């Protein structure tokens, strides 16, 4: 059913392998391993806009988090009304809780396609092609090795072989450990830089789940071909570097949905940044005091003066 997806991934590997064959021997593990690494890098470059969109979506969710918590408190006894009000708040502010999951959703088809392609290359019989790979290319990929480990090799297959290939066991075992560690540190770094998120945010739920599943990834990785592990390690390493760069430009918000306060030891901004900062408004000048108006009250004259008669 997904053969079209596997064919696309196989075509990409063949095209990249053809280009690398001009530099390194086409039957070497470096040509096939390099094809997988370059495929990963090209994919991650294409996902950079989605990653930036994920950052903006995360910041928008953090900004709305105080309002969401207020709605949860207000309608805590009516979950249906609470969900309606929360979704209304998201729509009015242009926030999408699912936007943060886009990079992961796009990566999964490539991961599945690469896994199935390498698995079928490993299981292919002599003279059989796999998707876009001719029988000659399949045989070349099966025999290509890196430090004694073949691209389609898995840890379990190398361990169960008779006689055992200790070089394949060592290389695939190291790849499993590194892929597991990079998965854990990638998710941990993402959650550390996003301390304030709504519990109902699917991205936050997926991150919390991945933190617990990352150590278990090593158990699944024991059955992954070396080529898939190379893809996973490259992708995670790229994500770690990309997170560090992007989050340095878009620092996480504080608990109240506001940008964090600058550190005390920050140097004063100079040049263009200083001009862009809002200058403090001058204090209003005090109004001049109005001159007091003195009204002369008429003095009370003696009765004799008022009547005009002489005083006796």
Secondary structure, 3 states (H helix, E strand, C coil): CCHHHHHHHHHHHHHHHHHHCCCCCCCCHHHHHHHHHHHHHHHHHHCHHHHHHHHHHHHHHHHHHHHHHHHHHHCCCCHHHHHHHHHHHHHHCCCCHHHHHHHHHHHHHHHHHHHHHHHHHHHCCCCCCECCECHHHHHHHHHCEECCEECCCCHHHHHHCCCCCHHHHHHHHHHHHHHHHHHHHHHHHHHHCCCCCCCCCHHHHHHHHHHHHHHHHHHHHCCCCHHHHHHHHHHHHHHHHHHHHHHHHCCCECCCCCECCCCCCCCCCCCHHHHHCCCCCCCCCCCCCCCCCCCCCCCCCCHHHHHCCCCC
